[in-house]
Amino acid sequence: MIKILEIDDNNNSNVFKHSEEVDGQSVKVKNGDNALTDLIYDYFDKKDQIVVDAGGGNDSTATIELIKDTGVPFTYIVPVGSSMAQLENAKATYDLISDPKNTIFALNGVHDLDNLENEFPFWFGNVELGIESFAQTVKSDALIIKYTPLFELAALDGITINELAQFSHGLDKAQALDILYKESKERTEFKRMKNKWTQSIQSVRYLDEILKQFKKIKTQRNIAVVSSKGGVGKSTIAWHLAKFILENQEQ
């Protein structure tokens, strides 16, 4: 089983009230050590895996230290935004973690893959503008997390993007429309369900692209998505993607 723990004094990201796959909780920093200890016991006792969503505010240093002190192996994912301030936050987080071998950066909210270096100049650098490349400094590639409204659409239904993807599992469009027509009570409901099927197909494609990137990376059995500041999509990666990644990663 994969369990999700958010340690955050300022946020509660568990909005997945209709989810059948999310086994998660959100706790304050003062309760983080006790909650982590419970998960670590299950890690050894039941071979559970752990996803931690940590930091994002005044609690960042404390939460990262809690994770490091567990003594169990983690892969750290550090989200990177496009602005200089967001990159500075990523740098600070990277330094707090102090484990380069097990740290992965994720360029989050990418809008244009063909214009990636211009969209993230503080990551790639820009000679003409005199911006040094942080990627070259840390000698690290980065995952590409494209912007999509699918995360928010799934969360509105209280589920993850992976559960949204499963809605269309094994059905082509003709089969899906036939089933939706039979199950819909009226026209408006049919249109709503048709939109959900389209969302589901796009979710499948999106997750396939995410998985292709992670298949090139050997992760630890547990993932911590961490940031020293909020607003970079940390919780989106933790709650929507990390569990999916672990479930589909060869250990």
Secondary structure, DSSP 8 states (H G I E B T S, - for coil): -EEEEEE-SS------TT-SS--EEEE-GGGHHHHHHHHHHHHHHS--EEEEEEESSTTHHHHHHHHHTT-S--EEEEEE-SSHHHHHHHHHHHHHH--GGGEEEEEEEE--GGGHHHHSHHHH-BTTTTB--HHHHHT--EEEEE--THHHHHHHTTS-HHHHHHTTTT--HHHHHHHHHHH-SSHHHHHHHHHHHHHHHHHHHHHHHHHHHHTTS---SSEEEEESSSSSSHHHIIIIIIHHHHHTS--
